[in-house]
Amino acid sequence: MSVRWYPAVVERAKDGFGVVFPDVSGCTSAGDTAEEALRNAAEALEGHIELLVEHGEPVPEPGPPDAPVPDWLGEDVDVVVRVLVPVEMPGRAVRLNITLDEGLVRRIDRAARALGMSRSGFLAEAARRMLRERGDGQGKEAA
C-alpha cells in the first residue's frame, strides 16, 4: 500500500476557506475554518483519486511542495498556508471469502443496486467510511 503526498493550497474565501490541489485538476475542498477545509480536502482527494482509477483515467503524480502557486489561481488569491495532504493509493483488488447473514447480504445487494454499485464496491465504500469515522484511515493498519 503506497501513500502519495499532494501539495495543497489553502486560500481564504468570502465565506470561509478553500483548498485546491494544483496537480489534481478539479479536486477542491472548502470549510468554515482552515482546519475543516483541510479535513475535507483529505476526503476530497481520496474520493477524486478513487474515481480516476475507477474510470481508467491516469492518476497525476504530485509535484514538488515548493512549486510556485499556479497562475490559474489568480493574482489576488489570499494563500493562508500550503500543505502536503496524504492519500492512500488504490492497490490491486484482492478476492476475499467472507461470511455474512443472508438477510444482510440481500439488504446490501438492494442498496448497492439502488446506488448503481457492485456488492464489492458497496462494501469497500462502507469500510472506507467507517475507517474515516474511527480515524483509522490513511495507512493506519492494525497489526
Protein Blocks (a to p, Z undefined) as FASTA:
>chain_A
ZZddddddddddfklcadddfklghiacddfbfklmmmmmmmmmmmmmmmmmmnopacdd
dddfkbccdfklojkbccfbdcddddddddddddddddddfklmmmmmmmmmmnopafkl
mmmmmmmmmmmmnopgghiacZZ
